[in-house]
């Protein structure tokens, strides 16, 4: 059984009523429940008290979620302190002040990273960031990349010059979708019906409203990856999954 901690005004008020600091409250809960980690730490709303100390007493967090209205300074502090003990970070805002801070975080060894913000242009975000990322699972829900840039990234993967840890990538593309641009030069093979059913059963592309295509690409070393795409409203989501 895992614990979930939602950091916002209601919890702060409750902990004040029982005479404990936030740090003491978290330590007490972890001690009583005998849980070695939190299943989720959700940072939401604007805190009324100093909360830095609470990050120092959390042994491990399965998922850290930073909500849009949480203050930047505390969000940045949480990421810096908890990244080494967190397997998944879900960011509705990116709290870093400049490109250097963002790059330092981006190149860290986060297992799963989901970014909902579409304001990465201030960090000059481009295909190079995909190449230097160390994430195993990377989902960019609001970041738009061109089909030509994605084609280049897939080509780098085939040449073994991209993030070697990557097992899953999800991005979106706006406007007219042309699979010929996306797949040019990749020697991709269209899925069979059986392959499509296999992928559907794993919820690989759960955000698709309509599944519209899927292809296998294989490197010279034999490693296989699937490129899938589908529509949700006016947006095309593109997934890249390494299978073997």
N, C-alpha and C positions, 0 to 999 in steps of 0.2 A: 504494500500500500504506500502511495506517495502523498506528500503534503503539497498544498498549493497556497501561496502567500500572495494576496492582492494588496499592493501598497497604495493606500489612498486614505482620505479623511476618516471614513468609518472605522478602520482598524486603529488609526491613531487615537481617536476619541475613546475607543473601547480600552486600549492599553493604558491610557491615562487614568481611566476610572478605576482600574484595579491596582494602581500604584506602581506599575512597572514601566521602565523605559522600553523603547522598541527593541533594543538589543537584548534586554533581559526577557522580553516577551517571546522573541523568536527562540532564544536559547531554551526557555522553559518548555515551549511546544515541542521542539526537537527532542529534548530530554525525556519528556513524558511519553511521547509517541514512539520513541526508539527508532525513528526514521533516520537513516544515514544521510538523506538528501531531500531536497524539495523537488517535486515533480514539475512545478512551475512557479516562477516569480514574476508577477505582473506589476509593472510600475505605471500607475495611472493617477491622474489628477495632480494637483499642486500640494505637496506636503506642507504641513504647518510646523514641523519640527525638524531638527537636524537628524538626517537619516544615514549619514556616512558610516556610522559605527555598525549598522545592521549588516552591511556587506561583508564585514570582517568576521562574522560569526556563522555565516552560511557555508557549510562544508562542501556542498555540491548541489548544482541546479540542473535538472534535465532540460528545462526550457526557460529562457529569459525573454520576456516580452516587454518592449518599450512602447508605450502608447503615445499618441500624437500630442496630448496636452501635458505630458510630463516635462519638467524643466530640463534644459540642455545640460547644465552643469552636473546635475545628479545622474542623468542618463549616461553621460560620458564617463563619470566616475564608476558607475555600475558596470559598464562594459569593460573598463580597464581592470577592475578588481575581479570580476566574475568570469571573464573570458577563459582563463585557465581551468576553471572548474565547471564550465557550462558546455554541454554538447550541442545546444541549439539556441540561436538568437533570432528573435522575430522583431524586426524594427519597423515601426510605423513612422518614425522620424530618424534622421541621421544627425546625431548631436555634435559632430566634429566641426571645428572652426575653420580649418583650412585643408588644403590638399595633402599636406605632409601627415597630419593627424589621421586623415582618412586612409591614406596608403598604409600607414603602420598597422591600423586595425585590419584592413582588407587582406594584408599578407600574413595575418596570424593564422593559427591552426584551428579555426572554428570548424566543427564537423558539419553543422547545418546552419545556413544563413538565409533568412528570408527578408527582403527589403521591399516595403510597400511604397516608400517615398519615390516620387518622380523628380526630385530636385537634386540629382547627382551631377547635373551639368556644371554646377559651381565648383566641382572637383575635377572638371575636364574629363568626365567619365567617357571611356571609349573601349574598343575591343581589347586594348592592352591590359585593362583591368581583368578581363576574363582570363588572360594568359597568365597573370601573376597571382591570381587567387589561389589559396590553399584549401578552400572549402571542398568537402566531399559532396555536399548537396547544396546547390545555389539556386534560389528562386528570386527573380527580379520581377515582381508583380506589376509595377508601374513604370519600369524602365523600358524605353523603346529603343531597339537596335534595328538597324537596316538589314534587309535580307542579304545584301552583299557582305556586310560585316560578319554576319552569322556564317555565311558560306566560307569566309576566310578563317573563322575560328574552327569550323569543322575540318578544314584542310590542315590547319596546324595540328589538330588532334590526330589526324591520319599520319602526319609526319612526326608525331611524338614530340612536338615542341610546345605543348600547352600544359596546363595544370595536370600532373600525372595522378593526383588523388581524386579528381572529379569523377563522380558516378552519376550525378543528375544535375541538369541545368534546365531552367524554365524561364523563358523571356516572352515578350509580346511584340507584335509587329502591327502597325497601323496602316491604313490605306489598302491599296490593291495588293493582294498576295499572289506571287508568282513562284510556284514551286520549282520552276526551271532555274530561276536565279538562285534560290536557296541551295539547290542540289548540284549545281554546275561543277563538273570535274570530280565529283565524289564517288563515282561508280556505284551509286546507290541502287538497291534492289527493293522493289515495292513489296509490302507485306502480302502474305496469303491471308485468307479468311481465318485460318486456325491461329496464325500469329496475332491477328487483331484481337481475337477472343482471349488469347493468353494475356495480352497486355491489359485489356479491359478488366480482367479478373483481379489484377494487382492494383487497381486504382491509380495507375501511373499518370493518367491525365484526367483527374477527377474534376478539374475546373472547366473542361470542354463541355459546351452545350451540344455541339455536333462534331463528332469525329470525322475528319475529312481526308486524312491521309497518314501513311506511315511507311518508312523505308529503313532498311538495314544498311549500314556501312561497315566495312571490315578493314582493319589495318593489316599491314604486311606481317606483323607478328601474330596475327590470328584473332586479336581482340575485337569483339563485336559490339556495336552500339546501334541504338534505334533512334531515329529522328521521327517524331510524331507531331502532328499539328491539327488544330481544330478551332472552331469558332465559338465565341461567346459574345453575343450582341454584335458590335461592330469591330471587334478586335480578334485577331488571330493569335493564339498562344502556340508557342513552339517549345517542345520538350526534347531533350537529348539525354538518353540513358545508356550507360555502359553496362553490358550484360555479362560479358565473359572475357 
